């Protein structure tokens, strides 16, 4: 029983020192913004989806004159696929 009392006395003596050390935490506050984050504009932190005209322009740059031809060929296929997906995902759809 005597060693147990010594261990308890040691912990009780060390407890105030541990509490004071916890108050002086070397870690920065997570809620405070860092200096680097405050320099960035909010738009730089988000990914913007390209608009249709930008997609068309990039396709034209990449594919040249074939862009319009490919769009005309793939358009009806994409539309049918979209309609099928929407029909299957509609509330009450049986999935078939």
Secondary structure, DSSP 8 states (H G I E B T S, - for coil): -HHHHHHHHHHHHHHHHHHHHHHT--S--TTS--HHHHHS-GGGGS-----HHHHHHHHHHHHTTHHHHHHHHHHHHHHHHHHHHHHHHSTT----
